[in-house]
C-alpha cells in the first residue's frame, strides 16, 4: 500500500513539475511576443494623408477632384507643397479645377508647383513670381543655344554692339544679365519637352528694370544666350571683351603727334635811309 502511495506521489510530483515547466515556457513566449510588439510600436512610421494622382496627367490638362485620391503617406517624407485636405486642393467658392503645369505620373503626390491656382490656365502668367514681368528675346540657331533651351532653364544674356564717339567708337561684348529664368520657348511653357526646337523667341522672367535694360540692349545691338547648368549655383561676375582683348592688342593712351612740315628759310637785306632801316625779303641763294 505504501508502495502504491509512493508511486502516486511520484507521478503527481512529476506531473506538477511538467505543468510548471510548460507554464514557464508559455509565459516566456508571451513575454517575448509582448516585448517584440512594444519594439515594433516604437519603430512604427507615423503616417498622414495626402492626395496623389489617380491617373497620368500631362501638361495643359485640366485636373479635378475626380483625378485625385487620398492615401496614407509617411509623415516625415511628405513633399513640400503636397495637399493634405480637399479644402487646400479646391477651396470652397473657388473654381473646382486646376491646370497641370508639369507631367504627373499615376500615384505621384500632387504638388502645388505642378498645378496652377484653382481656375487658372497654363499660360505664362501663372508662372510669373510676384513683382516679375515676362519679356521676349529674339533668338536664332546660334544665339538660342542650338534649340536646346526649354522652359525652366536659366541663361546668361550677353550684348554685342558698338559704343563711343566717331573717333573712339569700339565694338564689344558684355554680360548684361546673369541667371535669368526661362518661362516659355516660342508659344509653349511645357517644362517636360525634351526634343530640341529652333526657337524664334524665348520669354524670360524679369523685373521691370531688367525689362527696360533688355529692351534698350535689344534695340541697340545683338543679344545672345548662354545656358547655365542645372546644378550650377554660381553667380557670373562682370564679363566684357572687345577685339583688342580678343587679339591680345595692348591699348595706348599716347595721343597722335602732329608733325609740322619745315618752313622754307627766309633771307632779308637791310637798307638804311637816313635814320630809318628798311628790311626787304629776297630769295635765298644758299
VOBA-1610 file (N, C-alpha, C; in pm, whole numbers, padded with zeros to 5 digits, always signed):
BEGIN
Unk+00083-00120+00000Unk+00000+00000+00000Unk+00086+00125+00000Unk+00188+00113+00081Unk+00279+00227+00086Unk+00348+00247-00049Unk+00377+00136-00120Unk+00441+00147-00249Unk+00349+00215-00350Unk+00221+00180-00340Unk+00125+00243-00432Unk+00114+00392-00403Unk+00110+00424-00273Unk+00103+00566-00235Unk+00227+00643-00282Unk+00343+00576-00269Unk+00468+00641-00313Unk+00471+00661-00463Unk+00419+00563-00536Unk+00417+00579-00682Unk+00324+00691-00724Unk+00207+00693-00657Unk+00111+00801-00689Unk+00172+00937-00659Unk+00245+00945-00547Unk+00308+01072-00510Unk+00414+01113-00611Unk+00493+01017-00653Unk+00597+01047-00753Unk+00536+01093-00885Unk+00429+01020-00926Unk+00363+01058-01051Unk+00305+01198-01039Unk+00245+01228-00924Unk+00188+01361-00903Unk+00294+01470-00908Unk+00407+01442-00840Unk+00516+01541-00842Unk+00570+01561-00984Unk+00579+01451-01061Unk+00627+01462-01199Unk+00531+01544-01282Unk+00400+01517-01267Unk+00301+01594-01343Unk+00303+01742-01304Unk+00319+01767-01174Unk+00324+01906-01128Unk+00446+01977-01184Unk+00561+01908-01184Unk+00682+01969-01239Unk+00669+01995-01389Unk+00606+01901-01457Unk+00587+01920-01602Unk+00494+02037-01629Unk+00389+02049-01546Unk+00296+02160-01562Unk+00364+02294-01538Unk+00450+02297-01432Unk+00524+02421-01405Unk+00618+02454-01520Unk+00684+02354-01578Unk+00774+02375-01691Unk+00699+02429-01812Unk+00584+02371-01841Unk+00504+02417-01953Unk+00456+02560-01931Unk+00416+02589-01807Unk+00368+02724-01777Unk+00479+02827-01793Unk+00600+02791-01749Unk+00713+02883-01764Unk+00745+02908-01912Unk+00738+02803-01993Unk+00763+02819-02136Unk+00659+02909-02203Unk+00533+02888-02163Unk+00425+02970-02220Unk+00441+03116-02179Unk+00473+03136-02051Unk+00490+03273-02001Unk+00609+03341-02069Unk+00718+03266-02090Unk+00835+03323-02158Unk+00802+03363-02301Unk+00729+03277-02371Unk+00690+03309-02508Unk+00599+03431-02512Unk+00506+03439-02416Unk+00415+03554-02411Unk+00492+03683-02385Unk+00587+03678-02292Unk+00666+03797-02261Unk+00753+03839-02380Unk+00806+03740-02452Unk+00888+03771-02569Unk+00803+03835-02679Unk+00685+03779-02702Unk+00596+03836-02803Unk+00553+03978-02765Unk+00527+03998-02634Unk+00488+04130-02587Unk+00601+04231-02607Unk+00725+04190-02581Unk+00841+04278-02599Unk+00860+04312-02747Unk+00842+04214-02835Unk+00855+04239-02977Unk+00749+04336-03028Unk+00628+04321-02976Unk+00521+04412-03017Unk+00550+04554-02972Unk+00601+04567-02849Unk+00635+04701-02799Unk+00747+04763-02884Unk+00848+04682-02920Unk+00957+04733-03004Unk+00906+04774-03141Unk+00813+04694-03197Unk+00757+04726-03328Unk+00677+04855-03323Unk+00606+04878-03213Unk+00530+05002-03199Unk+00622+05123-03195Unk+00737+05108-03130Unk+00831+05219-03122Unk+00891+05252-03258Unk+00910+05150-03342Unk+00969+05171-03474Unk+00864+05199-03581Unk+00738+05198-03548Unk+00633+05217-03646Unk+00638+05359-03703Unk+00628+05372-03837Unk+00634+05501-03905Unk+00501+05574-03887Unk+00511+05701-03851Unk+00391+05782-03838Unk+00340+05819-03978Unk+00211+05802-03998Unk+00151+05825-04129Unk+00057+05944-04125Unk+00043+06007-04241Unk-00056+06113-04259Unk-00122+06092-04394Unk-00223+06171-04427Unk-00295+06154-04552Unk-00264+06269-04647Unk-00235+06234-04773Unk-00215+06333-04878Unk-00286+06286-05004Unk-00300+06380-05099Unk-00364+06347-05226Unk-00257+06311-05330Unk-00285+06206-05407Unk-00198+06165-05517Unk-00281+06159-05646Unk-00212+06151-05759Unk-00281+06145-05888Unk-00339+06006-05909Unk-00464+06000-05949Unk-00529+05872-05975Unk-00498+05820-06115Unk-00445+05905-06202Unk-00411+05865-06339Unk-00299+05955-06388Unk-00231+05917-06497Unk-00126+06004-06552Unk-00186+06136-06602Unk-00118+06246-06573Unk-00163+06379-06614Unk-00052+06445-06694Unk-00089+06510-06803Unk+00008+06575-06890Unk-00011+06726-06890Unk+00091+06795-06940Unk+00090+06941-06941Unk-00034+06995-07013Unk-00100+07092-06950Unk-00215+07158-07010Unk-00349+07094-06979Unk-00350+06973-06919Unk-00477+06908-06885Unk-00542+06977-06766Unk-00676+06978-06767Unk-00749+07027-06651Unk-00766+06914-06551Unk-00744+06946-06425Unk-00742+06847-06318Unk-00855+06878-06220Unk-00935+06776-06186Unk-01044+06791-06090Unk-01025+06693-05974Unk-01113+06699-05876Unk-01102+06610-05760Unk-01120+06464-05799Unk-01188+06439-05910Unk-01206+06300-05956Unk-01074+06239-06004Unk-00976+06323-06034Unk-00845+06274-06080Unk-00748+06254-05965Unk-00797+06267-05841Unk-00710+06253-05724Unk-00767+06146-05631Unk-00680+06093-05550Unk-00722+06001-05444Unk-00635+06023-05321Unk-00693+05993-05206Unk-00626+06018-05079Unk-00564+05889-05027Unk-00436+05896-04988Unk-00365+05777-04938Unk-00286+05816-04814Unk-00244+05714-04740Unk-00157+05736-04625Unk-00014+05745-04674Unk+00063+05840-04614Unk+00199+05868-04658Unk+00285+05891-04533Unk+00411+05845-04535Unk+00499+05870-04418Unk+00506+06019-04387Unk+00478+06053-04263Unk+00469+06193-04224Unk+00602+06267-04244Unk+00713+06199-04218Unk+00843+06263-04230Unk+00888+06278-04375Unk+00818+06215-04469Unk+00860+06218-04609Unk+00757+06289-04697Unk+00671+06369-04639Unk+00571+06442-04719Unk+00642+06551-04800Unk+00629+06552-04934Unk+00696+06654-05017Unk+00641+06793-04988Unk+00726+06893-05008Unk+00682+07032-04989Unk+00578+07067-05094Unk+00469+07128-05052Unk+00363+07167-05144Unk+00257+07061-05165Unk+00263+06949-05089Unk+00161+06844-05102Unk+00030+06892-05039Unk-00080+06833-05084Unk-00213+06870-05036Unk-00265+06761-04942Unk-00297+06799-04819Unk-00346+06703-04722Unk-00497+06708-04704Unk-00558+06819-04746Unk-00703+06835-04730Unk-00764+06878-04863Unk-00889+06840-04882Unk-00958+06880-05005Unk-00977+07030-05011Unk-00992+07094-04892Unk-01009+07239-04891Unk-00882+07309-04940Unk-00765+07246-04918Unk-00641+07305-04968Unk-00629+07288-05119Unk-00675+07176-05169Unk-00667+07148-05312Unk-00770+07229-05390Unk-00893+07231-05341Unk-01000+07307-05405Unk-01078+07381-05297Unk-01036+07504-05263Unk-01104+07580-05158Unk-01251+07604-05194Unk-01331+07617-05091Unk-01474+07644-05112Unk-01492+07779-05179Unk-01580+07782-05279Unk-01608+07906-05351Unk-01518+07930-05469Unk-01408+07853-05482Unk-01317+07870-05595Unk-01355+07773-05707Unk-01300+07796-05825Unk-01322+07704-05936Unk-01271+07565-05897Unk-01347+07464-05937Unk-01315+07327-05896Unk-01229+07255-06002Unk-01131+07327-06055Unk-01034+07263-06143Unk-00903+07340-06138Unk-00797+07270-06163Unk-00665+07329-06179Unk-00607+07280-06312Unk-00501+07346-06361Unk-00437+07305-06485Unk-00298+07252-06456Unk-00262+07144-06523Unk-00134+07079-06499Unk-00022+07158-06568Unk+00082+07193-06491Unk+00196+07266-06544Unk+00312+07175-06582Unk+00322+07061-06514Unk+00428+06964-06542Unk+00369+06824-06532Unk+00422+06731-06609Unk+00368+06595-06614Unk+00368+06531-06475Unk+00259+06462-06444Unk+00243+06391-06317Unk+00204+06248-06347Unk+00279+06153-06293Unk+00250+06013-06317Unk+00146+05963-06218Unk+00083+05850-06249Unk-00016+05790-06158Unk+00050+05755-06025Unk-00023+05780-05915Unk+00022+05755-05778Unk+00136+05847-05735Unk+00159+05954-05808Unk+00258+06054-05768Unk+00189+06163-05686Unk+00253+06210-05576Unk+00189+06315-05495Unk+00160+06441-05577Unk+00046+06500-05552Unk+00009+06626-05617Unk+00078+06740-05543Unk+00153+06822-05618Unk+00230+06931-05559Unk+00185+07063-05618Unk+00190+07168-05537Unk+00146+07300-05581Unk+00230+07351-05698Unk+00359+07314-05703Unk+00446+07363-05809Unk+00410+07304-05945Unk+00335+07194-05947Unk+00299+07128-06073Unk+00158+07160-06117Unk+00087+07241-06039Unk-00051+07276-06072Unk-00070+07427-06063Unk-00162+07480-06144Unk-00195+07621-06133Unk-00286+07644-06013Unk-00315+07769-05989Unk-00416+07802-05889Unk-00553+07759-05940Unk-00650+07736-05851Unk-00783+07694-05896Unk-00842+07787-06000Unk-00885+07730-06113Unk-00949+07807-06218Unk-00855+07871-06317Unk-00723+07861-06296Unk-00627+07924-06387Unk-00586+07828-06498Unk-00544+07887-06612Unk-00495+07803-06721Unk-00343+07790-06710Unk-00283+07728-06812Unk-00139+07701-06807Unk-00058+07807-06878Unk-00112+07928-06895Unk-00038+08035-06960Unk+00080+08081-06876Unk+00166+08164-06936Unk+00287+08205-06864Unk+00256+08299-06749Unk+00138+08362-06749Unk+00105+08448-06635Unk+00096+08369-06505Unk+00066+08240-06514Unk+00061+08157-06394Unk+00199+08117-06347Unk+00303+08141-06429Unk+00439+08104-06394Unk+00519+08221-06337Unk+00464+08343-06348Unk+00538+08459-06303Unk+00532+08475-06152Unk+00647+08506-06092Unk+00651+08535-05949Unk+00596+08675-05924Unk+00569+08704-05797Unk+00515+08835-05761Unk+00618+08943-05794Unk+00573+09049-05863Unk+00661+09159-05898Unk+00744+09139-06022Unk+00731+09024-06087Unk+00811+08995-06206Unk+00728+09014-06332Unk+00798+09031-06443Unk+00735+09052-06572Unk+00792+08953-06674Unk+00717+08932-06782Unk+00763+08845-06891Unk+00816+08931-07003Unk+00934+08894-07057Unk+00995+08970-07166Unk+01047+08872-07271Unk+01013+08896-07397Unk+01051+08807-07507Unk+01181+08856-07571Unk+01273+08763-07594Unk+01401+08792-07658Unk+01406+08718-07791Unk+01439+08789-07897Unk+01452+08727-08028Unk+01582+08647-08035Unk+01573+08522-08081Unk+01690+08436-08092Unk+01688+08364-08226Unk+01802+08303-08258Unk+01811+08216-08375Unk+01892+08093-08336Unk+01935+08015-08434Unk+02003+07889-08403Unk+02134+07912-08329Unk+02202+08024-08356Unk+02330+08050-08289Unk+02312+08118-08154Unk+02226+08218-08146Unk+02207+08291-08020Unk+02116+08216-07923Unk+02042+08114-07970Unk+01950+08040-07885Unk+02000+07904-07844Unk+02132+07883-07839Unk+02196+07759-07793Unk+02145+07639-07874Unk+02138+07656-08005Unk+02106+07548-08099Unk+01975+07477-08069Unk+01880+07547-08008Unk+01749+07488-07985Unk+01739+07400-07862Unk+01840+07399-07775Unk+01835+07313-07658Unk+01776+07383-07535Unk+01722+07501-07552Unk+01658+07571-07441Unk+01517+07519-07422Unk+01473+07514-07296Unk+01337+07475-07265Unk+01291+07551-07140Unk+01161+07566-07119Unk+01112+07638-07001Unk+01167+07578-06873Unk+01206+07666-06781Unk+01265+07622-06655Unk+01416+07635-06652Unk+01480+07647-06770Unk+01626+07664-06774Unk+01663+07805-06730Unk+01791+07821-06695Unk+01845+07953-06663Unk+01953+07988-06765Unk+01957+08115-06805Unk+02051+08159-06907Unk+02118+08290-06864Unk+02242+08308-06915Unk+02310+08438-06908Unk+02286+08511-07040Unk+02262+08642-07032Unk+02232+08721-07151Unk+02351+08812-07181Unk+02407+08799-07304Unk+02520+08881-07349Unk+02473+08979-07456Unk+02532+09098-07452Unk+02502+09202-07552Unk+02625+09232-07634Unk+02610+09239-07766Unk+02719+09275-07856Unk+02677+09397-07937Unk+02758+09502-07932Unk+02725+09624-08005Unk+02841+09721-08000Unk+02814+09844-08047Unk+02916+09949-08053Unk+02877+10062-07961Unk+02981+10130-07909Unk+02958+10245-07821Unk+03074+10341-07837Unk+03052+10467-07798Unk+03156+10569-07808Unk+03133+10663-07924Unk+03216+10769-07928Unk+03208+10866-08037Unk+03264+10811-08167Unk+03266+10899-08269Unk+03312+10854-08401Unk+03457+10811-08398Unk+03544+10888-08329Unk+03686+10857-08326Unk+03717+10747-08225Unk+03637+10736-08115Unk+03663+10639-08009Unk+03563+10523-08012Unk+03487+10510-08119Unk+03385+10406-08127Unk+03450+10268-08131Unk+03399+10178-08051Unk+03453+10042-08047Unk+03338+09942-08030Unk+03358+09821-08077Unk+03258+09715-08066Unk+03304+09618-07959Unk+03211+09579-07872Unk+03248+09488-07763Unk+03127+09403-07724Unk+03153+09302-07645Unk+03050+09211-07593Unk+03055+09215-07441Unk+02936+09220-07380Unk+02929+09234-07234Unk+02815+09151-07178Unk+02838+09088-07063Unk+02732+09017-06990Unk+02645+09121-06920Unk+02515+09126-06958Unk+02428+09229-06900Unk+02330+09172-06797Unk+02294+09044-06807Unk+02206+08982-06709Unk+02250+08837-06688Unk+02255+08793-06563Unk+02302+08657-06532Unk+02191+08575-06467Unk+02181+08448-06506Unk+02090+08354-06440Unk+01943+08387-06454Unk+01901+08433-06571Unk+01760+08465-06591Unk+01680+08338-06616Unk+01559+08332-06561Unk+01474+08213-06572Unk+01391+08217-06699Unk+01396+08108-06776Unk+01311+08096-06895Unk+01174+08042-06853Unk+01068+08108-06896Unk+00934+08060-06863Unk+00859+08012-06986Unk+00912+08039-07105Unk+00848+07990-07228Unk+00948+07993-07342Unk+00931+07899-07434Unk+01009+07895-07558Unk+00910+07896-07672Unk+00919+07999-07756Unk+00815+08025-07855Unk+00681+08041-07784Unk+00580+07959-07817Unk+00448+07973-07756Unk+00416+07861-07657Unk+00516+07793-07605Unk+00489+07686-07510Unk+00568+07707-07381Unk+00502+07673-07269Unk+00567+07681-07137Unk+00582+07542-07076Unk+00576+07438-07160Unk+00585+07300-07112Unk+00729+07266-07074Unk+00754+07241-06945Unk+00888+07210-06898Unk+00928+07066-06927Unk+00835+06982-06969Unk+00865+06841-06993Unk+00906+06814-07137Unk+00911+06917-07220Unk+00953+06896-07358Unk+01103+06871-07362Unk+01145+06765-07428Unk+01285+06726-07431Unk+01347+06735-07569Unk+01268+06736-07676Unk+01323+06739-07811Unk+01368+06882-07844Unk+01487+06898-07907Unk+01536+07032-07943Unk+01444+07099-08044Unk+01421+07229-08025Unk+01338+07309-08115Unk+01410+07440-08142Unk+01427+07473-08270Unk+01490+07600-08307Unk+01387+07710-08284Unk+01402+07782-08175Unk+01304+07883-08136Unk+01333+08017-08204Unk+01230+08095-08221Unk+01245+08231-08272Unk+01243+08333-08157Unk+01175+08299-08049Unk+01173+08384-07931Unk+01177+08298-07806Unk+01236+08351-07701Unk+01229+08290-07569Unk+01179+08398-07472Unk+01103+08357-07374Unk+01046+08452-07278Unk+01110+08430-07143Unk+01163+08538-07085Unk+01231+08530-06957Unk+01150+08602-06850Unk+01174+08563-06726Unk+01114+08632-06612Unk+01210+08740-06565Unk+01162+08865-06559Unk+01250+08978-06529Unk+01177+09082-06446Unk+01256+09163-06374Unk+01200+09277-06303Unk+01173+09388-06405Unk+01092+09488-06370Unk+01069+09599-06463Unk+01198+09669-06506Unk+01295+09682-06414Unk+01423+09744-06451Unk+01499+09658-06550Unk+01497+09526-06530Unk+01562+09437-06625Unk+01494+09442-06762Unk+01362+09454-06762Unk+01290+09465-06889Unk+01336+09588-06966Unk+01351+09701-06896Unk+01398+09823-06963Unk+01539+09805-07017Unk+01627+09741-06940Unk+01764+09720-06984Unk+01769+09628-07105Unk+01692+09520-07103Unk+01691+09426-07215Unk+01632+09489-07341Unk+01530+09570-07324Unk+01469+09637-07439Unk+01568+09733-07504Unk+01640+09808-07422Unk+01740+09900-07475Unk+01853+09823-07543Unk+01896+09714-07481Unk+02004+09634-07538Unk+01962+09570-07670Unk+01840+09521-07678Unk+01793+09454-07798Unk+01777+09550-07914Unk+01748+09676-07884Unk+01729+09775-07990Unk+01860+09837-08037Unk+01967+09822-07961Unk+02094+09885-07998Unk+02203+09784-08033Unk+02176+09656-08023Unk+02278+09556-08054Unk+02216+09419-08068Unk+02296+09316-08049Unk+02250+09178-08062Unk+02261+09109-07928Unk+02155+09035-07891Unk+02153+08958-07767Unk+02180+08811-07797Unk+02262+08749-07714Unk+02291+08606-07724Unk+02276+08543-07587Unk+02234+08417-07585Unk+02208+08347-07460Unk+02312+08239-07437Unk+02346+08217-07311Unk+02438+08111-07271Unk+02369+08028-07163Unk+02354+07898-07186Unk+02280+07811-07094Unk+02360+07787-06967Unk+02293+07799-06851Unk+02354+07774-06721Unk+02321+07631-06679Unk+02418+07560-06622Unk+02397+07422-06580Unk+02288+07408-06475Unk+02221+07294-06474Unk+02109+07273-06383Unk+02154+07277-06237Unk+02275+07229-06207Unk+02324+07224-06070Unk+02420+07339-06039Unk+02434+07432-06131Unk+02527+07544-06113Unk+02459+07655-06036Unk+02510+07683-05915Unk+02452+07789-05833Unk+02545+07910-05820Unk+02649+07915-05904Unk+02740+08030-05901Unk+02677+08149-05970Unk+02723+08268-05933Unk+02675+08393-05993Unk+02785+08447-06082Unk+02756+08466-06210Unk+02856+08515-06304Unk+02898+08656-06268Unk+03031+08679-06271Unk+03084+08811-06243Unk+03075+08897-06369Unk+03123+09023-06356Unk+03121+09113-06472Unk+03212+09058-06582Unk+03157+09046-06702Unk+03231+08994-06817Unk+03220+09093-06932Unk+03335+09131-06989Unk+03336+09223-07102Unk+03462+09199-07184Unk+03451+09201-07314Unk+03566+09184-07402Unk+03543+09259-07532Unk+03654+09298-07597Unk+03646+09362-07728Unk+03752+09301-07818Unk+03769+09357-07936Unk+03860+09298-08034Unk+04005+09305-07986Unk+04042+09416-07920Unk+04179+09428-07871Unk+04212+09320-07769Unk+04119+09297-07672Unk+04141+09192-07573Unk+04141+09055-07638Unk+04055+09037-07737Unk+04046+08908-07804Unk+04175+08873-07876Unk+04238+08973-07939Unk+04361+08951-08016Unk+04488+08979-07936Unk+04472+09023-07811Unk+04589+09050-07728Unk+04660+09179-07762Unk+04588+09277-07818Unk+04648+09405-07854Unk+04636+09499-07734Unk+04751+09556-07692Unk+04751+09647-07579Unk+04712+09787-07626Unk+04624+09848-07551Unk+04580+09983-07585Unk+04682+10084-07532Unk+04700+10195-07600Unk+04791+10302-07557Unk+04715+10432-07546Unk+04754+10513-07447Unk+04688+10642-07425Unk+04762+10757-07490Unk+04874+10728-07559Unk+04950+10836-07622Unk+04871+10899-07736Unk+04870+11029-07739Unk+04799+11100-07845Unk+04886+11106-07970Unk+04819+11108-08081Unk+04893+11117-08207Unk+04966+11250-08215Unk+05095+11242-08245Unk+05175+11364-08257Unk+05163+11419-08400Unk+05137+11549-08408Unk+05125+11616-08538Unk+05262+11670-08577Unk+05315+11624-08688Unk+05447+11668-08737Unk+05427+11781-08837Unk+05478+11896-08803Unk+05464+12012-08891Unk+05572+12007-08999Unk+05532+12042-09116Unk+05629+12049-09228Unk+05727+12164-09206Unk+05856+12144-09234Unk+05955+12251-09213Unk+05927+12371-09304Unk+05946+12490-09248Unk+05923+12612-09324Unk+06047+12645-09408Unk+06021+12704-09522Unk+06133+12747-09608Unk+06208+12862-09541Unk+06341+12863-09549Unk+06419+12975-09490Unk+06388+13107-09559Unk+06397+13215-09483Unk+06368+13349-09533Unk+06496+13433-09524Unk+06535+13496-09635Unk+06654+13582-09638Unk+06610+13729-09656Unk+06680+13819-09591Unk+06645+13962-09596Unk+06772+14047-09615Unk+06747+14168-09661Unk+06855+14268-09665Unk+06805+14394-09595Unk+06898+14466-09535Unk+06865+14589-09462Unk+06923+14709-09540Unk+06839+14808-09559Unk+06881+14932-09628Unk+06852+15050-09536Unk+06957+15131-09510Unk+06939+15247-09422Unk+06917+15371-09508Unk+06810+15439-09479Unk+06782+15569-09541Unk+06768+15672-09431Unk+06874+15742-09414Unk+06874+15839-09306Unk+06875+15766-09173Unk+06773+15797-09095Unk+06763+15731-08964Unk+06675+15606-08967Unk+06616+15576-09087Unk+06527+15459-09098Unk+06602+15340-09156Unk+06560+15219-09112Unk+06617+15094-09162Unk+06504+15015-09228Unk+06523+14987-09357Unk+06419+14916-09433Unk+06463+14771-09452Unk+06376+14674-09414Unk+06406+14531-09425Unk+06332+14476-09546Unk+06403+14414-09639Unk+06343+14363-09763Unk+06378+14215-09777Unk+06272+14130-09802Unk+06293+13985-09820Unk+06336+13958-09963Unk+06441+13870-09977Unk+06492+13834-10108Unk+06509+13682-10113Unk+06509+13620-10232Unk+06531+13474-10240Unk+06668+13437-10186Unk+06668+13325-10112Unk+06795+13279-10056Unk+06873+13207-10167Unk+06999+13239-10176Unk+07084+13177-10277Unk+07147+13047-10229Unk+07156+13024-10096Unk+07219+12902-10044Unk+07114+12794-10029
//
